[in-house]
Structure formats: structure tokens, C-alpha cells
Amino acid sequence: MQTGLVNSKVAVKQITLNGVGVAPQVDITSTFSDNLSLPIHRWFRYSAGFSALWVNKLINQEKAKGPVNVLDPFAGSGTVLIEGELCDAKAAGIEAHPFVARITKTKLYWREDPDEFYDYAHNILRKAKVQERDISGYPKLVHQCFLPESLSKLDSIRRAWDAEAADNVNLPLSELTWLALVSILRSCSPVGTAQWQYVLPNKSKAKVIDPYDAFESRVRLMAQDMRVRRRQPLGPPATLYFGDARDCKDIPDGWANLVVTSPPYANNYDYADSTRLEMSFLGEIEGWGDLHNAVRKYLIRSCTQHAAKHNKEVYTILKEPLLFPIGEEISEVCKLLDAERAKHGGQKPYHTLIATYFSDMAKMWVALRRATSDDSSICFVIGDSAPYGIYVPVHKWLGDLAVAAGFKSYSFEKTRDRNIKWKNRKHRVPLCEGHLWIKG
């Protein structure tokens, strides 16, 4: 029985139910590179995403069976919501990262009049060029990342936007202009950025764009995308909730019959840190230490920075009833991680990360079971993990927890290998990424 769909460019074979298998590793589901050329999606580069083309294919194939209510409980920058609108499906999403949720909500304003947006944003730019400037109050990270002249111009746009936003009641046009500003920050910085969104002040890049030119270009691009998008099927407006996937409280019982998402990975990536530059520029935080209260406390516990405060509670957490289905396996892995960390200088509490991550994800499955229909189809784009070289079968444990929460079955389709180029890697455990399919 076919339980899932794959990218239109690739055929990936279904494997076993309630188990883990392998499949050809030529799939772009988990990449966001195609999105950087697609209208609306390309307005902000958020690396923690997946292919919009694949999402579109999946929703349309499900629509062939009947009406679709699609939910993304980890909405990120809105890939599923935007494609849901394009496919004329009802779409809802939940996002817990405040800054990323604002990005997504703003993207959903694409229905606004593009000419009015263009005029509004260019009025901001005209005022910015004669705006008084003061860059002395910016945090250290911001000064590390910009040349004084570039920062001065960015500051002038920000101040002009602030003044207009305080007096103007047209929130959508104001927020679209805000997005145009925050989306150009990295292109105006001479310092390097990693594959993910971390800032590397000690590395430099050859090409840096003038802030005024970058802003004008981005506004023009956004207005163009709005025009293109308005010529396509409108579909019902998608809804984004700033909330928690562990309760899905804003989603009615049984509402979703399709769930497409990519949750946080259990690989110690600090999602709160991914937008530190933008939040520092906007004055929302002063430094790294502010990230916990501003962002991290809302998120699934998927990094040691978030989980460390629970070190003394690990073995209590592992006894939570929701973790019983994987209790013996996860307890053994956490014991190995606890013992292994003493051999490493950083002594990162990966055992705590794994315990808290699966505790949170178990709660998420219970909430998702309530919010989905009995015949729902669910696809999680997910990868496994091996902190300190100790393997964690993420897709198997998530599947077991889903079934324990009341879903009927699961299967896993491997789409690509990870961690196979050993240079500069911390361990040599082969990892993979793929589709975890859950049947309602």
C-alpha cells in the first residue's frame, strides 16, 4: 500500500511499515535551494526548510482524492502555507519562533496591492536618505558585521520605517517594507555566514551590496512577485498561529487530513541563534544571552543550550509515561551519552538533549492526533543523529511514539545519505534523511 508521495523529479520506493528501510538517495525534498528562485518563498532565506515544489506536488496529489486541509505544525518560513494557497487548499501553520513567525505572517500579505506596496516602500527610502542617523547604540555583533557607512544607511532605513510605522495604520504595507529591510541585512554585510545562518565575523566575502541599492532591488522583486502571484489561483488565505506544536491548541479537533512538515532535528542546532543578527539589528536582543527569553524558551528542546538546565532531571524525564514505547532504547542511549561526555572537553549534555527532545515530540504526537482526522496522511522530513558518535534512530523512535499516540502505522523512506564526507566531521557514523510517513 502506497503511503506517501515524493518529489516529481524522483521516484523513491516505499519500504516497510513500522520499520526502517532504505531507498535511492536522489531526492531534493529536504533542500530549500529551489525556493530561492520561487516567488514569495525567496523573500527571506531561511535555511531550515524544504522543497516548495515537492510540497506542491504532494498537496495536489492529495487533492485528487478530495478536499485538503493541510497543517504544518513547524511552519518555519511558510513553505507549506504558501503552497497550500497556490493549490487552493485550506492551510494552517504553527510557528513558535517569534521572529520567524513574523517573517511568515508577512509573506502571507502577498495579496496586497503591489503598486501600493512599491510606493509605500519607496517613500520610506526617500525619507531614509535625508534621515538623521546614529549607529552608536547597536550591539557589538552588529558593528562587527557591517562597515560604518553600510550600517549608517541601514539605520536610516530602519528609522524612516519606524517613524512611518508609528503613524500609519496600513500594517500589511508596513510589514512588507520591514521584511524588505531585514531580508537584505546579510547581503549588505562583508562578513561570512555559514551554511546555516550563523554569522562568522572573522570570515569575509568579496561582494557586498550598498544598502540603498539592495533595499530598492528587494522592494522591486517583492512587488514583481506579488504581481505574478496574483495572476495565479488565489485559493483561501492560509492561517499562521504563533504557538506550540506540543499542544496545537488553535487547531480544531480532527481538522487536518494532511500534515507536511520538517520538525527540528535532534542534532544540537540552536534555531534561536539562526536569526541573532537580524534581531540584534532590530533591537530585539542585545546579545546571545538574551536569546533564551526572546526565542529559545518557546521552542522544542533540540539543542544543549536549551536542554542543559534539565541535566539533573534526565532520568526522571525518561520515565515519563509518553516515553514508555521507546523507554528501554532511549534510556540505554542516554546512559551511553552520559558516560561518553566525560571523555570530551566540552562535556555537552547530549543525553539531556535526547531525553528532552523526545519528551517534547511525544507531546507533539498526542496534540497532532487530536488535530488530525482518522484518515489523515502525515509526512515528516527528518534526519537521524549521532551525538558523540552514538547513534540515535530518530525516525524509528518518532514512528513508535506516533503509533503509541493513536496513529495506525508508520513507514520510513530514505531519500539521501548524510555525514558521508568524513573531512572535518566529529564522528564517522553514517546518517540519513528521509520521509517519515504516518497513517491516521
Helices and strands as residue ranges (DSSP letters): G 33-37, G 41-43, H 52-63, E 69-72, H 79-86, E 90-95, H 98-107, G 108-111, H 114-128, H 140-145, H 148-167, H 171-182, G 186-188, E 191-193, E 199-204, H 211-230, E 239-242, E 256-261, G 271-275, H 276-281, G 288-290, H 291-294, G 296-298, H 304-307, G 308-313, H 314-317, G 321-326, H 327-341, H 350-371, E 372-383, G 387-389, H 394-404, E 409-418, E 431-439
